[in-house]
Amino acid sequence: MELNLSHIKSLPFDFGGAVDAHIKALKAHQSTIGEAAPTPPHPLVERVIRRVQYPIDAKKPDDFVADFKVVDDTPSLDQRKMELAQKIGLGAQTLINSIIPPLKVRLWNLQANEAKGIPPAKRSTQQKTAIANQDARNAKVNAIMAHLAQMESDIDDLTEQTIDGWQPAPFPK
């Protein structure tokens, strides 16, 4: 049976020690009569112990062995960096969506582009407002994207020694 290292580490006890202790208890139980079999501290401990039965003519008691392999599923440094980058990318997109709601962007772009096609002296107050609002939104988005780019660059520079302590700086509002 294969077990992920992250699962083993998440258990509130020493898994290997518990397996060894339960095997010893099972072997000791073989010489008892009328006593209940020992109970493992966790169902997973019982699942990784295999009973080895010998032929009767071998005149050996059954044996119990640990039958599991621990697979190191610890994410690599690059995987951890990508996870951080995805997290801050989602944060940036959420913030951008609050500034420019996805279902408004098309209309706002059309209004601003139409207004920009008119000479400045002939623009209405509404057209001037559309352009000013578009410019303000774009400035905020550009600041967010610049901040995101800097944090992504910072993430790329992280090492095994520094990655756990890295915290994203708040996005500009």
TAPE-V587220 format. One record per backbone hydrogen bond with DSSP energy under -1.0 kcal/mol. NH is the residue of the N-H (numbers start at 1). CO is the residue of the C=O. E is the energy in kcal/mol with one decimal. If there is no record, write none. Layout:
nh: <NH,NH>
co: <CO,CO>
e: <E,E>
//
This chain:
nh: <3,5,8,9,10,11,18,19,20,21,22,23,24,25,26,27,28,29,31,32,46,47,48,49,50,52,58,59,63,65,67,69,71,73,80,81,82,83,84,85,86,87,88,89,90,91,92,93,94,95,96,97,98,99,100,104,105,108,109,110,111,112,113,114,115,116,117,118,122,123,128,129,130,131,132,133,134,135,136,137,138,139,140,141,142,143,144,145,146,147,148,149,150,151,152,153,154,155,156,157,158,163>
co: <69,71,4,5,6,8,14,15,16,17,18,19,20,21,22,23,24,25,28,29,42,43,44,46,65,63,55,56,52,50,48,1,3,71,76,77,78,79,80,81,82,83,84,85,86,87,88,89,90,91,92,93,94,95,96,101,101,104,105,106,107,108,109,110,111,112,113,115,119,120,124,125,126,127,128,129,130,131,132,133,134,135,136,137,138,139,140,141,142,143,144,145,146,147,148,149,150,151,152,153,155,159>
e: <-2.9,-2.7,-2.0,-2.9,-1.2,-1.1,-2.4,-2.5,-2.4,-2.5,-2.3,-2.3,-2.2,-2.2,-2.6,-2.4,-2.4,-1.9,-1.3,-1.9,-1.2,-1.9,-1.3,-1.1,-3.2,-3.5,-1.8,-1.5,-2.8,-2.6,-3.8,-2.8,-3.4,-1.0,-2.4,-2.4,-2.4,-2.0,-2.1,-2.6,-2.6,-2.0,-2.4,-2.2,-2.4,-1.9,-2.5,-2.4,-2.4,-2.0,-2.7,-2.6,-1.2,-1.1,-3.4,-2.4,-1.4,-2.6,-2.5,-2.4,-2.7,-2.5,-2.8,-2.4,-2.2,-2.2,-1.0,-1.4,-1.8,-1.0,-2.5,-2.4,-2.2,-2.2,-2.5,-3.0,-2.1,-2.8,-2.4,-2.6,-2.7,-2.2,-2.0,-2.6,-2.8,-2.0,-2.2,-2.8,-2.4,-2.2,-2.8,-2.7,-2.1,-2.4,-2.7,-2.1,-2.4,-2.6,-2.1,-1.1,-1.6,-2.3>
//
